Amino acid sequence: MTERTKSPAIVLFLATLSVGIVAADSTEGSAGAAALDWPQWRGPKRDAVSLQTGLLQRWPEGGPEVLWRTPVGAGYSGVSVSQGKLYTLWDEKGKQFLFGLDASTGKELWRQQLGAAFNNHYGNGPRSTPLVDGDVVFAIGTQGLLLAANRHTGARLWQHDMVQDYAADLPSYGYSSSPLVAGDKLVVEVGGKDAAFMAFDKKTGETVWAVANDRPAYSSPIDVTIAGVDQVVFWSAHGLHSVSSDGGSVLWTYSWETFCPVSGDPLNTGTPLFLPPDRIYISSGSGAAAIRVARGAGAFTVETVWKSDLMRSDVNTALLLDGHIYGFDRGTLKSLDASTGEINWKARGFQRGSLIAADGRLIVLGEAGNLALVKADPSEFVQTSSVEILEGKNWTAPALAGGKLYLRNHEELVCLEMTGS
């Protein structure tokens, strides 16, 4: 029923894993336009798959058109885009900020402080990705400040210091998990005593429920429905925990541990993938597994479907497309069958990269800043275009909104035009 593993090798930091939240902006524009936004970590459905069509299937020589570039500070925070505005986090002059930018120009609209800057030998700056929900943007600073702000002006609405308010353990590499909106609640992995996982009223910030005991890791929660029951799945220091969305009761657990061989710190990473109707995929530096969740007589049970040490996603999360998983086994991009874990193909040249999917293609960003367009073909690796777009270390996953691709590292944020003839 459970599996316990330990990482055999050094796991590089996983900042970009962390995460963001599901939300559709209903205050402006049409539902169709909102569906093409990227309002949270891993996009509209929190699965790194865009609904965008009409994208370039091959890029011109020199790559997609660069619409703008703007300087940024240190950080691995992802980019969220909603109704023409862009949100991300970075450190600047000893402080950490949530920024609101004009998505069409990159011009700063406002900033809101999230605490002091964060320095770490695996990389400086914030890791979590902001979440946009209606007129509010939610963000988590590296040292545990949870903030709700007006997304138009940056005005502070409510906040909690998770370390001070809930006696939470600050993760060694900083808070990396992104929040999740589940109905009228904001759900967060806190790591406090009897408050490992918490839900807040998203309008007021008041506590709705707090459950369990576990140290936080570097994964972001997902919301799923299994056997007719709505639940939030967290991947914390010692394994998966499913919590009922409404009442906050723990429904099931699955042990999975990954440790840094140098410090001994827990290093569960990545965002779980939901494999409908009843399976969940996870991968960290110690391997990967698919589990099946079933509802018996009044209780849930969990079984391992398959387990593999050939897929070790220690920085960024994989994605699911048409029954196949695409993601990084450390420095190797791989395609595997989601039902069996069997490897279909593998490709090198991206180091510890990241990827999203859209319009029948994988958009792959290599660690060194090389951007590639790859057919979403489970049987063979076919790269149709590539371009060098950024320098330095690039661990932040791409964001795609309204036909524009947004990429960032520790020095700059760039916007590319992905449509055209």
N, C-alpha and C positions, 0 to 999 in steps of 0.2 A: 504493500500500500504506500510505502514511502521509500525515498531514495536519499542517501547522504553521500556527497562527494566532496573532495578537496581539490583545489586548483594545483596543478603540477608545475606551473610556471608563473612568472611575473605577469601581472595583469596591468596593462596601462590604464591610465585614468579614463573614466567613462562619463565625463561630464555631459556630453551631448545626449546621454540617455535620458536624462531627466527631462524632462518631460513637460507636458502642457495640458490641455483639457478640452473636452468636447463642448462646443457651443455654436449656436447659429445666431447671428446678429439680426434681430427682427425689427430693429428700429429704423433701418434705412434700406432702400432698394428692394428687389424682389427676392423670393425664396431661391430662384434659379441663380441669381448673382451670388447670394450667400453660400450656395453649395459649391461655388468655385473659389471661395475664400480659403484661407489656411489659418483658422482662428485659434489653433492650439498646437501642442506637441503632436507631430505625426499627422496633422491635417484634419479635414472635416470629420472623418470617422475614426480618428486616432489609430489608423492602420498604415499610414505612409502611402496610401493610394489616392490619387487625385481623380475627380470626375471629369477633369478637363479633356476636351477633344479638340481636333483641329490644330494640333501642334506640329512643328516641323519634324518630319521623319528622318531627314538628314540635314545637317547644318552646313551653311556655306563655308568656304575657306576662311579661316580665322575665327570660326565659331559664331554663335548667336550674337546679335547686336547688343552691345553694352549700352544701356540707357543712362545709367549713372553709377558713380562710385562715391562713397563718403567714408571718412575716417571713423573708426570706432576704437574702443579700449579693450583691455583684456577680458576674456570670457568665452565660454562655450555655449552660452544660452542660444536656443533656437530662435527663429523668427516667426512671429504670428502676424497674419495680415487679415484685416476685416474692414470692408467698406472704405477702401482707400487710405487706411491708416495702418502703420506697421509698428510692432512692439517687440522689443528685445531688451536684454540687460547687459551692462558692461561696467567695468571699474574705470574710474577716472579721478586722478589727483587724490588718491587715498580714500575714496568713497565709492560706494556701489549704488547704481541707479537703475530704475526702470525708465526706459525712454519711449516716448511716442513720436513717431516720424511720419512725414508725408510719404506714402508709398510710391507716388509718381515722381518724386524728386530726391528723396532721402533727406530732406530738410528737417531738422529737429523742430518739433512743435512744443514739447514740454519734457520735463524730467522730474522724477520723484525719488528721493533717497531711500535706499534699503539697508543702510548700515555702512560699516567700514569695508574697505576693500579686502579681498581675500587672497592670500598668497600661499602657494603650496608647491612642493617640488614636482608634482605631476602637471602643473599648469595653474596659472592665476585666474581669478575672476569667477563670475557666477556661472552656474551650470543649468539651472532650471529654465524652462521656457514659459513665458506668460500665456495666460488663457483669456480669451475675450468671450464675454457672455452679455449680450445686449449692450447696455451703455457702461458696463463695468469691465475692467481688466484686472485679473488676479495675478499675483507674482509672489515667488518665494526667494528671498535672498539666501546667499550661501551660508550665512550664520543663523538662519532660522526665522527671519522676519517674514510673516505672512501678511500680505497687503492687498486690500481691495481699493481701487482708485477709479475715478471717473475717466473713461477712456478718451474723452474729448479734451479735457482740461488737465488731467493728472491729479485733480483734487483728491486728497486722502479721504476715504469713506470709513474704513475700519481696518484694524490690524491686530495681530497677535504675535508676540515673541514666543516661539514654540519652545525654546530652551528655558527661558525664565518662567513662562506661564504654566508649562506642563512638565517641568523637570525632565525634558527630553535629552537624550544623548546626541550631541553634535557629531555627525559622521566625520571620520578622519579627513575626508576629502571634501567636506562641505555638503550641505543639502543640495541634492541633485534632482530629486523627484519633483515632477510638476503636478499641480492640483487637477482635480477632475470635477466637473459639474454633473451631478446625478439628480435630475428633477430640480427641486428648489434648494438643493444642498450643494455645498462645496466640500469635496472629500479630499483629505490630505493624509499622507503618511507622516506622522509626527514623531513617533518613537518615545513617547512619554510613559510614565508609570501608569498602568491601567488605561493608557491612552496611546497605544502604538498607532492606532488608526482612528481618525476623528472625522466627523461631519459637522459643518457649520451652516447655519442659515445664511444663504449667500447674500441676502440683502442686509442683514443686521450684524452678522458675525457671531451670533449667539450659538453656543454648543447645542447640537441636536443629539449626537451620541459620541461616545468614546469607549473603545474596547481593546482588549488584549494587551500583552506585554511582549515586545520584541524591539531590538535596536533597529533603527532605520538603515536601509541599504541605499542603492543608487538607481532603483527602478521606479517607474511610474505606474499607478493603478489603472485598471481598465474596468468598464462596467459591461456585464454580459447577462444574458438570460439563459439559464439552463434548467430544463425540466419545469419550465413555467415560472421559475423564481428569479427575480431581479437581484443581482448581487455584484459587489465590487471585489475584484481580485487584486490583492496587494502581494508584492514580492519583497519581503523585508530580509533582515539579516540571516534568518534561519529557515526560510522557506516561504511557500505560498500560503496565504490566508484568504479565505472567501468570507465576506461579511455581507449580511443581508442589507439591501439598500435602504429599507424603510426603518427597521428597528435596531440595526447595529449588532445583531447577534452573529457569532462566528458559526458558519455553516459547515466548513471543512478546512483541513490543512494538508499540506504536502511538504515534507521536509526536503530542502535542497540547500546545501551550504557550500560556499566558495570562499577560500581564505587567501589573503596575500601571503605568499611564502616568506616574505621579508618581515613584515610587521605583525602578521597574524590577524589583521583586520578583516571583517567580513566584506566580501566583494561580489555579492549578487548584483548583476547588472541587467540592463536591457528591459524592455517592456514586454510583458507576456503577450502572445498572439492567440486570439480566439479562433479555433478551427471548428466552425459550426458543424453539428448542433451541440456537441457536448465535450469537445477536446480543447486542451490548452497546451501551447508550445512555449518552452522557455529555453534560454541558452545563456551561459555565462562563460568565464574563462575555464571552467572545469568540464564543459560539455553541454549537451542538449538533451531534452526529453520531450515527449508528448504524453500527456496524461488524459484519461477519460474520467469524467465526473458523472455519476449516476445518482438518482434519488430512489432510495429504497423505502422501507416501511418507517416513515417519519424521520429519516436521516439520509445524508449524502454519503456516498462512498467514492473513493478515488483509486484508480489502478494505473500502472505504467503501461502505455501502449508500446513505446519503444524508447530506447536510450542510446546515445551515441557520443563518442569522444572525438568525432570527426567534424563537429560544428561547435566552435568555441568563440562566441560573440562577446568579446571583452570590452568593446568600446561602443559600438552602435547596434541597434536592433534590426533584425531581419524584417521582411514583409511577406505576406501570403497573397498569391495571385493564382487563381484557377487551379487550386489544389497543389500548388508547388510553393516552396519557400525559397526566397532569394536573400542571401545575406553573407556576412563576412565570418569566416573561420580565421580569427586573428587577421593575418595579412593576405588571405586568399578569398576571393569572391566565389561563392558556390551556389548551385541550384540543387535542391533536394526534394524528393517526393514527401509531401507532408504526411501521407498515410503510413509510410514505412521508414522514413529517415534515410533512404538510399540516396547516395550522391549521384546526380545526373551529369554535371560538368563543373569544372573549376577554372578560374582565370586569375592570373596574378597581374601586378602592375599598378595596384591601387593602395598597397599597404593596408593600414587599418582605416578603410574608407567608410562611406555611408551611401545610402541610396533611397530613392522614392520611385513610385511607378505612376505612369500616366499615358493614356492613349496608346497602349500596346508596347510601350517602351519602359526600360529602366533608365533613370537618370542617376548616374553614379559619380560621386565626388571622391577623388582619391585624397589620401592624407596630405600629399604634396601639392594639392590644388589643381590636379588634372581632372577635367570634367569630361565624361563620356556618355554617349547615347548607345544603349544596348537593347537589342530585341528581347522582349519578354518571352523567350523561347525556352521551355524546360529541357529540351533535348540537346541543344548546342549553344555555345557562346558565340554571338554574332554582334560585334561592335560596328556601328554604322558611322559614327562621328566622334571626334574628340578635339579638345582644345585645352591649352594651359591657361587657367583663368585667375588663379590666386597663388600666392607664395606662402612660405612658412608652414605651420602645422594647421591642418584643416580637419577638425573632428566634428564640426557642427553640420548636421544633416540639412540638405536643401529644403526650401519651402517654395511651393508653386501656387500662385493665386492670380486669377484673371489673365492667364497666359504669360505671366511674368515669373521668372525664376529668381529667387533671392538666396544669395550665398554670403557667408561671413566667416571671418577668422578673428585673430586678435588685433588686427590692424585696420581692416576695412570691410565694408558691406557693399555688395555689388548687386545690381539689378539687370537681368538679361531678358530680352524679348524672345519668347519661345514660339510665337506664331508667325505666319507669313507664308509666302509661296516659295 
